Amino acid sequence: MLAIKSERHGSVFDLFAGKITCGDDPAVKHAKPAPDIFQIAMQRLDGSLQPEDCLVFEDAANGVEAANSARMSSIWVHDMRFAADALAPPSCHGATERVVSLLEFDPAKYGLPPF
């Protein structure tokens, strides 16, 4: 699954080499919208992280719901391939913020450095 997910964003995925968690990972017992995948990813990134320290980027409603269940903030990166998502209000499924492109994301709003 990682090969498919990283196909168009290899340089971003390279930043997290060895710490990426996908839905087919044996440690993930329950699929989204369960929080398992994000909780495992948080532990793998840094065992001292807390949910409030995490910011999830998601392209699907189930992922946003999973981030909510994990008590993490989420940025819903709107995927134009999903027509139903296009009609959803920005707060749909509890996303902290919704953007159409990562270029719209303002890291300063979350205390992060510019990219």
QUIKA-V87031 format. One record per backbone hydrogen bond with DSSP energy under -0.5 kcal/mol. NH is the residue of the N-H (numbers start at 0). CO is the residue of the C=O. E is the energy in kcal/mol with one decimal. If there is no record, write none. Layout:
BEGIN
<<NH;CO;E> <NH;CO;E>>
END
This chain:
BEGIN
<<4;0;-2.4> <5;1;-2.6> <6;2;-0.6> <6;3;-0.7> <11;8;-0.8> <12;8;-2.1> <13;9;-2.3> <14;10;-0.6> <14;11;-1.1> <15;12;-1.6> <16;13;-1.3> <18;15;-2.7> <24;21;-2.1> <27;24;-1.8> <28;26;-1.0> <33;30;-2.2> <37;34;-0.8> <38;34;-2.2> <39;35;-2.6> <40;36;-2.0> <41;37;-2.3> <42;38;-1.9> <43;39;-2.2> <44;40;-2.2> <45;41;-2.0> <48;45;-2.2> <52;49;-2.2> <53;50;-1.8> <55;72;-2.8> <57;55;-0.6> <57;74;-2.8> <63;59;-1.8> <64;60;-2.5> <65;61;-2.0> <66;62;-2.3> <67;63;-2.3> <68;64;-2.4> <69;65;-1.7> <70;67;-1.7> <71;66;-2.8> <72;53;-1.2> <74;55;-3.5> <75;73;-0.6> <75;96;-3.1> <76;57;-3.6> <76;74;-0.9> <77;75;-1.1> <77;98;-3.5> <79;77;-0.7> <81;78;-2.2> <82;80;-0.9> <84;81;-0.7> <85;81;-1.1> <85;82;-0.5> <86;82;-0.8> <86;83;-0.8> <87;84;-1.1> <91;88;-2.5> <93;90;-2.5> <94;91;-1.3> <95;73;-1.2> <96;73;-1.5> <98;75;-2.6> <103;100;-1.8> <104;101;-1.1> <106;104;-0.7> <108;105;-1.5> <109;106;-1.8> <110;107;-1.7> <111;106;-2.4>>
END
